[in-house]
Amino acid sequence: MLRMRHLVTAALLGTAAVMLASCSSTNSTFSSLNPFASAPEAPPATPLPPPSLRADEITGRWGLASYHRDADRARTEAAARGQCNQPYIIERSASGGVLMLGHDNPAKVDMAIKGSYDNKTYIGPGPTPAGSDDREVVSFDGKTLILKWVDQEVAGRYGIMVLVRCGAEGTPPPPARTARAKRPGGTPAADPPPQQQ
């Protein structure tokens, strides 16, 4: 009789264990189908490293030129300096980025300055670095900013951009030089003497 009781108890315990295991798997199945069940939290993403420059460092007036071959870089920097009479303007945007022209669009676009996991800095729309409309910051020394388009087709058309700072923002361009009238002998006429008050 005692032995029979032990066998029944063992059978009941085994059945209970099987039932508990099936309930546990059923609960996990139901919770995966239940939209109100709380999902396990995803581990937090590692934040992007900061960019190598700030928006206030690149706002202002710039001379702009571009090149396709590295051998032309020095010549292109000199050409960019000569463009300050028609400067390329970079402004601060309300979002904390900059307003710049993109490609194939005559309107200025709000651009973010973005760091990346590969320790490069990008300027472009949206928060994700190295997007197809972004430019990679090749170098920046405070006076010269060199940008390369990420999209190869755009880079093939526009080249690598060289921006050379035109001086302090708000500085007026130098006055235009006027030609002096020539005397009959071919020498320039002297400036008239200053008038006395």
C-alpha positions as CSV (number, residue, x, y, z in Angstrom):
1,M,0.0,0.0,0.0
2,L,2.8,2.4,0.9
3,R,4.6,1.5,-2.2
4,M,1.5,2.2,-4.2
5,R,1.2,5.6,-2.6
6,H,4.8,6.5,-3.5
7,L,4.2,5.4,-7.1
8,V,1.0,7.6,-7.3
9,T,2.9,10.6,-5.8
10,A,5.8,10.2,-8.2
11,A,3.4,10.0,-11.2
12,L,1.5,13.1,-10.0
13,L,4.8,15.0,-9.5
14,G,5.9,14.0,-13.0
15,T,2.6,15.1,-14.6
16,A,2.7,18.4,-12.7
17,A,6.3,19.1,-14.0
18,V,5.2,18.4,-17.6
19,M,2.1,20.6,-17.2
20,L,4.2,23.5,-15.8
21,A,6.7,23.2,-18.6
22,S,3.9,23.4,-21.2
23,C,2.3,26.3,-19.4
24,S,5.6,28.2,-19.5
25,S,6.0,27.6,-23.2
26,T,2.4,28.5,-23.9
27,N,2.8,31.8,-21.9
28,S,5.8,32.8,-24.0
29,T,3.8,32.0,-27.1
30,F,0.9,34.0,-26.0
31,S,3.1,36.9,-24.9
32,S,4.7,37.0,-28.3
33,L,1.3,37.3,-29.9
34,N,0.0,39.8,-27.4
35,P,0.6,43.4,-28.6
36,F,0.1,44.7,-25.0
37,A,2.8,42.5,-23.5
38,S,6.0,44.4,-22.7
39,A,8.8,43.6,-25.1
40,P,12.3,43.0,-23.8
41,E,14.3,46.2,-23.9
42,A,16.9,46.5,-26.6
43,P,20.4,47.3,-25.5
44,P,21.2,51.1,-25.9
45,A,23.0,52.0,-29.1
46,T,26.5,53.4,-28.7
47,P,26.3,57.1,-29.4
48,L,28.1,58.5,-32.4
49,P,31.5,60.2,-31.7
50,P,31.3,64.0,-31.9
51,P,32.3,65.7,-35.2
52,S,35.7,67.3,-35.7
53,L,34.2,70.8,-36.2
54,R,31.3,72.9,-35.0
55,A,28.7,74.9,-36.9
56,D,30.0,78.2,-35.6
57,E,33.5,77.4,-36.9
58,I,32.3,77.2,-40.5
59,T,29.7,80.0,-40.7
60,G,30.6,83.0,-42.7
61,R,31.8,84.0,-46.2
62,W,33.9,81.6,-48.3
63,G,35.6,81.6,-51.7
64,L,34.7,78.4,-53.4
65,A,36.4,76.3,-56.2
66,S,36.7,72.6,-56.9
67,Y,39.1,70.1,-58.4
68,H,39.0,66.5,-59.6
69,R,42.8,65.7,-59.5
70,D,44.9,65.9,-56.4
71,A,47.6,67.6,-58.4
72,D,45.2,70.6,-58.9
73,R,44.5,71.2,-55.2
74,A,47.0,74.0,-54.6
75,R,45.9,75.8,-57.8
76,T,42.3,75.4,-56.8
77,E,42.9,76.9,-53.3
78,A,44.4,80.0,-55.0
79,A,41.3,80.1,-57.3
80,A,39.0,79.9,-54.3
81,R,40.7,82.9,-52.7
82,G,39.8,84.9,-55.8
83,Q,36.1,84.1,-55.5
84,C,35.5,86.2,-52.3
85,N,34.0,89.0,-54.5
86,Q,31.1,86.5,-54.9
87,P,31.3,84.5,-51.7
88,Y,29.6,81.2,-50.8
89,I,27.7,81.9,-47.6
90,I,27.3,79.4,-44.8
91,E,24.8,80.4,-42.1
92,R,23.7,78.9,-38.8
93,S,20.4,77.0,-38.9
94,A,17.6,77.0,-36.3
95,S,18.4,73.3,-35.6
96,G,22.0,74.0,-34.6
97,G,23.5,72.9,-37.9
98,V,24.2,75.0,-40.9
99,L,22.4,76.3,-44.0
100,M,24.2,75.4,-47.2
101,L,23.5,74.6,-50.8
102,G,23.2,71.0,-51.7
103,H,23.7,69.5,-55.1
104,D,21.2,70.1,-57.9
105,N,19.1,72.4,-55.8
106,P,19.2,76.2,-55.8
107,A,17.7,76.5,-52.3
108,K,19.8,76.3,-49.1
109,V,19.2,73.2,-47.0
110,D,19.5,72.6,-43.2
111,M,22.6,70.5,-42.8
112,A,23.7,68.6,-39.7
113,I,27.4,68.2,-38.8
114,K,27.8,64.5,-37.9
115,G,30.5,62.4,-36.4
116,S,30.8,58.7,-37.4
117,Y,32.1,55.4,-36.0
118,D,35.0,55.6,-38.5
119,N,36.1,58.9,-37.0
120,K,35.1,60.9,-40.0
121,T,33.0,64.1,-40.0
122,Y,30.1,64.6,-42.5
123,I,27.9,67.6,-43.4
124,G,24.5,66.8,-44.8
125,P,20.8,66.6,-44.3
126,G,19.4,64.2,-41.7
127,P,21.1,62.6,-38.6
128,T,22.7,59.6,-40.2
129,P,26.4,60.1,-41.3
130,A,27.7,59.2,-44.7
131,G,24.3,59.6,-46.4
132,S,24.1,59.9,-50.2
133,D,23.6,63.7,-49.9
134,D,26.5,64.2,-47.4
135,R,29.9,65.7,-47.9
136,E,32.9,64.3,-46.0
137,V,35.1,66.8,-44.3
138,V,38.5,65.9,-45.8
139,S,40.3,68.7,-43.8
140,F,39.7,71.9,-41.9
141,D,42.3,74.2,-40.5
142,G,40.1,77.2,-39.6
143,K,40.9,79.0,-42.9
144,T,40.5,76.3,-45.5
145,L,37.7,73.7,-45.6
146,I,37.9,70.8,-48.0
147,L,34.7,68.7,-48.7
148,K,34.2,65.5,-50.7
149,W,30.8,64.3,-51.9
150,V,29.9,60.8,-50.6
151,D,27.9,59.9,-53.7
152,Q,30.4,59.0,-56.5
153,E,28.1,60.3,-59.3
154,V,27.7,63.7,-57.6
155,A,31.5,63.8,-56.8
156,G,32.2,63.1,-60.5
157,R,30.2,66.1,-61.5
158,Y,31.1,68.6,-58.8
159,G,34.6,67.5,-57.7
160,I,36.2,68.1,-54.4
161,M,35.1,71.4,-52.9
162,V,37.7,73.9,-51.6
163,L,36.4,76.7,-49.4
164,V,38.8,79.5,-48.3
165,R,37.6,81.9,-45.7
166,C,37.1,85.4,-47.0
167,G,37.7,87.3,-43.7
168,A,35.5,88.2,-40.8
169,E,31.8,88.0,-41.4
170,G,30.3,91.4,-42.1
171,T,33.6,92.7,-43.5
172,P,32.8,94.7,-46.7
173,P,34.6,93.7,-49.8
174,P,37.5,96.0,-50.8
175,P,36.4,99.0,-52.9
176,A,36.5,98.6,-56.7
177,R,39.5,100.3,-58.3
178,T,38.6,102.8,-61.0
179,A,40.7,103.5,-64.1
180,R,42.2,107.0,-64.2
181,A,41.8,109.1,-67.3
182,K,44.9,109.4,-69.4
183,R,46.5,112.7,-70.5
184,P,47.2,113.2,-74.1
185,G,50.8,112.1,-73.6
186,G,49.7,108.7,-72.4
187,T,50.4,109.1,-68.7
188,P,47.6,108.9,-66.2
189,A,46.2,112.1,-64.9
190,A,47.0,112.9,-61.3
191,D,44.3,112.7,-58.7
192,P,42.7,116.1,-57.9
193,P,44.1,117.7,-54.8
194,P,41.8,117.3,-51.7
195,Q,39.5,120.2,-51.2
196,Q,40.0,122.4,-48.2
197,Q,37.1,123.0,-45.8
